[in-house]
Amino acid sequence: MQYVFCRIGLALWALVCLGGSRGVALAEESAGRLRIVEEPTKISVLRGDRPVLEYQMTPAPYKPYVRRLFSPGGTNILRDAPHDHLHHHGLMFALEADGTDFWGEKSGARPGTQHHIKVEKARVSARDDHKAAGFSQRLDWVAPGKKDSPAKERTILQEHRRIEVLPAETPSEPTMLTWRTTLKTASNEKPVVLTGPHYLGLGMRFVSSMDKNGRMIVPENGEGRTVRGDERITAAAWVAYTASADGKLVTVALFDHPSNPRHPAGLFTMTRPFAYLSATLGLDTKPLSLAPGRSLKMCYGVALWDGRVDHDAIQRQYRVWVERAGKPKVAPSAGPR
């Protein structure tokens, strides 16, 4: 009898141990699982319980944007509405269209707004054997009415925006974000002219600690022109910036896809009085006319590492991103002129 109880005890002990091991394995698996959380005003991408991205969907009130983006180690690099430029919102996209400024947000200037219509296709899916979290948003770019007729707003452009996030799977890999925007005219009657200062496009404002002692990195063959102060426009496929974010060294790179119109149209960089990166279309020197019924497709990437990353590693990651991002179904040069 004692032998039987001993056997039962051993069996129960083994079951508990194996069950515990399985529980630990499931917990580890859950901690690394990619998921999307949709709320009334924002969309979050998490890996387990750790945030990767937070997208401010509405109310912005002028434009939706990526409010926070985290490195693999959990360091956020984006700053929202700093006191010196309240219209700088993390990672945002805006231009001027038919004379309406969708970038600045000065109430006296009556800025345009990117109205949220709906979110669709928010899901985690496999891409090249990697799990990617993505969502799409429909937006109307609306020009304000005149002061004497504020009700006469008009939609100038319609945007289909797609954002995908690929978190790092090893310590040496970066958090990867792909931002796709398709613009088309809201009216089939006349073209829309896109213009704006040299820094308009997909712009990125960093946390205040990254404004000091940072270092810009550009490709060896990158040719740049000085605009004012240390502000430069570089005709290159990518630019990068290394700085300390709240005591932790990070490197962030901005990628311009080869299929983009006017590639390499020009990547904007500045370090004083604050650090900023943006991908532009060169609209300050050559406005772009978007014909009715045609689409303007753009694809940009952001790579975010913990620590300092050298030129060659950034170049390798750019090639990986281009391959993963693929090519648009319709050539973007078919519409604008």
C-alpha positions as CSV (number, residue, x, y, z in Angstrom):
1,M,0.0,0.0,0.0
2,Q,2.8,2.4,0.9
3,Y,4.4,1.6,-2.5
4,V,1.1,2.5,-4.3
5,F,0.9,5.8,-2.5
6,C,4.5,6.5,-3.3
7,R,3.8,5.9,-7.0
8,I,0.8,8.2,-6.9
9,G,2.7,10.9,-5.1
10,L,5.5,10.8,-7.7
11,A,3.0,10.9,-10.5
12,L,1.3,14.0,-9.0
13,W,4.6,15.7,-8.5
14,A,5.6,15.1,-12.1
15,L,2.2,16.4,-13.3
16,V,2.6,19.6,-11.2
17,C,6.1,20.1,-12.5
18,L,5.3,19.5,-16.1
19,G,2.1,21.7,-15.8
20,G,4.2,24.4,-14.2
21,S,6.8,24.2,-17.0
22,R,4.0,24.4,-19.5
23,G,2.5,27.4,-17.7
24,V,5.9,29.2,-17.8
25,A,6.2,28.4,-21.5
26,L,2.7,29.8,-22.2
27,A,3.4,32.9,-20.1
28,E,6.6,33.5,-22.1
29,E,4.8,33.0,-25.4
30,S,2.0,35.4,-24.3
31,A,4.6,38.0,-23.2
32,G,5.9,38.1,-26.8
33,R,2.6,37.9,-28.6
34,L,1.7,40.9,-30.8
35,R,-1.7,42.4,-30.4
36,I,-3.7,45.5,-31.3
37,V,-5.9,47.3,-28.9
38,E,-8.6,49.6,-30.4
39,E,-10.2,52.3,-28.2
40,P,-12.5,55.2,-29.2
41,T,-9.7,57.7,-29.6
42,K,-6.6,55.7,-30.2
43,I,-5.0,52.4,-31.4
44,S,-2.2,50.7,-29.5
45,V,0.2,48.0,-30.7
46,L,1.6,45.9,-27.9
47,R,3.9,42.9,-27.6
48,G,2.5,41.1,-24.6
49,D,2.0,43.9,-22.1
50,R,4.8,46.1,-23.4
51,P,3.7,49.0,-25.7
52,V,5.3,49.3,-29.1
53,L,3.2,52.1,-30.7
54,E,0.3,54.4,-29.8
55,Y,-1.7,56.1,-32.6
56,Q,-3.8,59.1,-31.7
57,M,-6.8,58.6,-34.0
58,T,-9.2,61.3,-32.9
59,P,-9.7,63.9,-31.6
60,A,-6.4,65.4,-32.6
61,P,-8.1,67.9,-33.3
62,Y,-6.3,68.8,-36.6
63,K,-4.6,65.5,-37.6
64,P,-4.2,61.9,-36.5
65,Y,-0.6,60.9,-35.7
66,V,1.7,58.4,-34.0
67,R,1.9,59.7,-30.4
68,R,4.4,57.2,-29.0
69,L,6.9,54.8,-30.6
70,F,9.1,52.5,-28.5
71,S,12.5,51.0,-29.0
72,P,12.9,47.2,-28.5
73,G,14.0,48.0,-24.9
74,G,10.9,50.1,-24.2
75,T,12.2,53.7,-24.7
76,N,9.7,56.1,-26.3
77,I,11.3,58.7,-28.6
78,L,8.3,60.9,-29.7
79,R,7.1,64.1,-28.2
80,D,3.6,65.6,-28.7
81,A,2.7,69.3,-28.9
82,P,5.9,70.9,-27.3
83,H,5.5,74.5,-26.1
84,D,7.7,75.9,-28.9
85,H,5.7,74.2,-31.7
86,L,2.3,73.0,-30.6
87,H,1.5,71.6,-34.0
88,H,4.4,69.1,-33.8
89,H,2.7,65.8,-33.0
90,G,5.1,62.8,-32.7
91,L,5.2,61.2,-36.1
92,M,2.7,63.0,-38.4
93,F,2.1,63.6,-42.1
94,A,0.8,66.8,-43.7
95,L,1.3,69.1,-46.7
96,E,-0.3,72.3,-48.1
97,A,-3.0,71.6,-50.7
98,D,-4.6,74.3,-52.9
99,G,-3.4,77.0,-50.5
100,T,-4.7,75.4,-47.3
101,D,-2.1,74.6,-44.6
102,F,-2.6,71.1,-43.1
103,W,0.7,71.3,-41.2
104,G,0.5,74.3,-39.0
105,E,-2.3,74.8,-36.5
106,K,-2.6,78.5,-35.9
107,S,-6.2,79.3,-35.3
108,G,-5.9,82.7,-36.8
109,A,-4.6,81.2,-40.1
110,R,-7.6,78.8,-40.3
111,P,-5.7,75.6,-40.9
112,G,-7.0,72.5,-42.6
113,T,-8.0,69.4,-40.8
114,Q,-7.6,65.7,-41.5
115,H,-11.0,64.4,-40.6
116,H,-11.2,60.8,-39.3
117,I,-13.7,58.8,-41.4
118,K,-13.1,55.2,-40.2
119,V,-10.5,52.6,-39.3
120,E,-10.4,49.3,-41.1
121,K,-8.2,46.2,-41.3
122,A,-6.8,46.4,-37.8
123,R,-5.1,43.0,-37.4
124,V,-2.0,41.0,-36.8
125,S,-0.8,39.0,-39.8
126,A,2.3,37.2,-41.1
127,R,4.6,39.0,-43.4
128,D,7.7,37.2,-44.6
129,D,7.5,34.8,-41.6
130,H,7.3,37.8,-39.2
131,K,4.3,38.9,-37.3
132,A,3.2,42.4,-38.2
133,A,0.5,44.5,-36.6
134,G,-1.3,46.9,-39.0
135,F,-4.3,49.1,-39.4
136,S,-5.8,51.4,-42.1
137,Q,-7.5,54.7,-41.7
138,R,-9.7,56.7,-44.1
139,L,-9.3,60.5,-43.9
140,D,-10.8,63.6,-45.5
141,W,-8.6,66.6,-45.9
142,V,-11.0,69.5,-45.2
143,A,-10.3,73.2,-45.9
144,P,-12.1,75.6,-43.5
145,G,-14.7,78.0,-44.7
146,K,-14.1,81.7,-44.9
147,K,-14.5,83.8,-41.7
148,D,-17.8,85.2,-43.0
149,S,-19.0,81.7,-44.1
150,P,-17.4,79.2,-41.7
151,A,-20.0,76.5,-42.7
152,K,-18.7,76.3,-46.2
153,E,-16.0,73.8,-45.6
154,R,-14.8,71.7,-48.6
155,T,-13.0,68.4,-48.8
156,I,-9.8,68.8,-51.0
157,L,-8.2,65.4,-50.7
158,Q,-9.1,61.9,-49.6
159,E,-6.4,59.8,-47.9
160,H,-6.0,56.1,-47.3
161,R,-3.4,55.6,-44.6
162,R,-1.9,52.3,-43.7
163,I,0.5,51.8,-40.8
164,E,2.3,48.5,-40.0
165,V,4.6,47.7,-37.1
166,L,7.1,45.0,-36.9
167,P,8.7,44.7,-33.4
168,A,12.2,43.4,-33.0
169,E,12.6,39.7,-32.5
170,T,16.2,39.8,-31.4
171,P,18.2,42.4,-29.4
172,S,20.1,43.5,-32.5
173,E,16.9,44.2,-34.6
174,P,15.0,47.5,-34.5
175,T,11.4,48.2,-34.1
176,M,10.1,48.8,-37.6
177,L,7.3,51.0,-38.8
178,T,6.0,51.3,-42.4
179,W,3.7,54.3,-43.2
180,R,1.8,54.2,-46.5
181,T,-0.3,57.1,-47.7
182,T,-2.4,57.3,-50.8
183,L,-3.9,60.7,-51.7
184,K,-6.5,61.4,-54.4
185,T,-8.5,64.5,-55.2
186,A,-12.0,64.7,-53.7
187,S,-13.3,66.3,-56.8
188,N,-13.1,65.0,-60.3
189,E,-13.3,68.4,-61.8
190,K,-9.9,69.9,-61.3
191,P,-6.4,69.0,-60.1
192,V,-5.1,69.8,-56.6
193,V,-1.7,71.6,-56.3
194,L,0.5,70.4,-53.4
195,T,3.0,72.9,-52.0
196,G,4.6,73.9,-48.7
197,P,7.9,74.8,-47.0
198,H,10.9,72.6,-47.3
199,Y,10.2,70.5,-44.1
200,L,6.6,69.3,-44.9
201,G,5.9,65.6,-45.4
202,L,6.2,62.8,-42.8
203,G,7.8,64.6,-39.8
204,M,9.1,63.4,-36.5
205,R,9.6,65.4,-33.3
206,F,11.6,63.8,-30.5
207,V,11.5,63.9,-26.7
208,S,13.3,66.9,-25.3
209,S,16.4,65.0,-24.1
210,M,17.2,64.0,-27.7
211,D,17.6,67.7,-28.6
212,K,21.0,67.8,-27.1
213,N,24.3,66.2,-28.2
214,G,22.8,64.1,-31.0
215,R,24.5,63.0,-34.1
216,M,23.0,62.9,-37.6
217,I,24.0,60.0,-40.0
218,V,23.6,60.2,-43.7
219,P,24.6,57.8,-46.5
220,E,28.1,58.2,-47.9
221,N,26.7,59.3,-51.3
222,G,24.1,61.6,-49.8
223,E,24.1,65.1,-51.3
224,G,22.6,67.8,-49.2
225,R,21.8,71.5,-49.5
226,T,21.7,73.9,-46.6
227,V,18.3,75.7,-46.2
228,R,18.9,77.8,-43.1
229,G,21.2,77.4,-40.1
230,D,22.0,73.7,-39.9
231,E,18.7,72.7,-41.6
232,R,19.5,70.5,-44.6
233,I,17.7,68.7,-47.4
234,T,19.6,65.5,-48.3
235,A,18.9,63.7,-51.5
236,A,19.3,60.2,-50.0
237,A,17.4,57.0,-49.4
238,W,17.6,57.4,-45.6
239,V,18.9,59.6,-42.8
240,A,19.4,58.6,-39.1
241,Y,19.8,60.3,-35.8
242,T,21.5,59.0,-32.6
243,A,20.9,60.6,-29.2
244,S,20.0,59.9,-25.6
245,A,16.3,59.5,-24.9
246,D,15.8,60.0,-21.1
247,G,19.3,58.6,-20.4
248,K,19.1,55.7,-22.9
249,L,21.0,55.8,-26.2
250,V,18.8,55.2,-29.2
251,T,19.2,55.4,-33.0
252,V,16.3,56.2,-35.3
253,A,16.3,56.1,-39.1
254,L,13.8,57.5,-41.6
255,F,13.5,55.5,-44.9
256,D,12.3,56.8,-48.3
257,H,11.1,53.9,-50.5
258,P,12.5,53.8,-54.1
259,S,9.0,53.7,-55.6
260,N,8.1,57.1,-54.1
261,P,7.6,60.1,-56.4
262,R,10.8,62.1,-57.0
263,H,12.9,59.6,-55.1
264,P,15.1,60.6,-53.5
265,A,13.1,63.8,-53.2
266,G,14.9,65.0,-50.1
267,L,15.1,64.2,-46.4
268,F,15.0,67.1,-44.0
269,T,17.3,67.2,-40.9
270,M,18.0,69.7,-38.2
271,T,19.5,69.6,-34.7
272,R,19.1,73.2,-33.4
273,P,17.3,74.5,-31.5
274,F,15.7,71.0,-31.5
275,A,16.1,67.8,-33.4
276,Y,13.8,67.0,-36.3
277,L,13.6,64.6,-39.2
278,S,11.1,64.6,-42.1
279,A,10.6,62.9,-45.5
280,T,9.6,65.5,-48.1
281,L,8.5,65.7,-51.8
282,G,10.6,68.8,-52.5
283,L,7.4,70.9,-52.8
284,D,9.2,74.1,-51.8
285,T,11.1,74.2,-55.1
286,K,8.7,72.2,-57.3
287,P,5.0,72.1,-56.5
288,L,3.1,69.0,-57.5
289,S,-0.2,68.8,-59.3
290,L,-2.4,65.8,-58.6
291,A,-4.8,65.2,-61.5
292,P,-8.4,64.2,-60.9
293,G,-9.0,60.5,-60.8
294,R,-5.3,59.7,-60.1
295,S,-3.6,58.6,-56.9
296,L,-0.4,59.7,-55.3
297,K,1.2,56.8,-53.4
298,M,3.9,57.2,-50.8
299,C,5.7,54.7,-48.6
300,Y,8.1,55.6,-45.7
301,G,9.8,53.6,-43.0
302,V,11.0,54.2,-39.5
303,A,13.6,52.0,-37.8
304,L,14.3,52.4,-34.1
305,W,17.2,50.7,-32.3
306,D,18.5,50.7,-28.7
307,G,22.1,52.0,-28.6
308,R,24.3,53.4,-31.3
309,V,24.1,51.9,-34.8
310,D,26.7,52.5,-37.6
311,H,26.2,53.5,-41.2
312,D,26.5,49.9,-42.6
313,A,23.9,48.4,-40.2
314,I,21.5,51.2,-41.2
315,Q,22.1,50.5,-44.9
316,R,21.5,46.8,-44.4
317,Q,18.3,47.4,-42.5
318,Y,17.1,49.8,-45.3
319,R,17.6,47.0,-47.9
320,V,15.6,44.6,-45.6
321,W,12.8,47.1,-45.2
322,V,12.6,47.8,-49.0
323,E,12.3,44.1,-49.7
324,R,9.6,43.6,-47.0
325,A,7.6,46.8,-48.0
326,G,7.4,45.6,-51.6
327,K,6.2,47.7,-54.5
328,P,2.9,49.5,-54.9
329,K,0.4,48.0,-57.3
330,V,0.1,51.2,-59.3
331,A,3.2,53.3,-60.1
332,P,2.9,56.6,-58.0
333,S,4.3,58.6,-60.9
334,A,1.1,57.9,-62.9
335,G,-0.9,60.6,-61.2
336,P,1.0,63.8,-60.2
337,R,3.0,66.0,-62.5
